[in-house]
Amino acid sequence: MTQIIVFTLVGAGLYLFTDWLLNRIERSRGARFENRSLIFFVLILFFALVSFQVIGRLLH
């Protein structure tokens, strides 16, 4: 049960962080990306895989 709560909170945090990061990159670039959804997906996938692997190791 604890794992579900931790992974859910981290997932929500990753969503907010990835959105913030992508907005910052686009602001510094001066334009929005054409394939923003794809870039968002790749970023959140990368961060999720890394963070969930670390959390999984810490909880066991």
C-alpha positions, 0 to 999 in steps of 0.5 A: 500500500505504501508503494502505491502512494509513493509511486503515485505522488512521484508520478504526479510530481514528475508530471509537474516537473516535466511540464515546468522543464519543457516550458523553460526549454521552450521559453529559452528557445523562443518558440514552442516545439512542433511535436511538444507531446512527443518530447513531453512523453520522452522526457517523462518516460526517462524521468519515470524509469530512472526515479521508479527504479531508484524508489524500487531499490530504496523500498526493498 
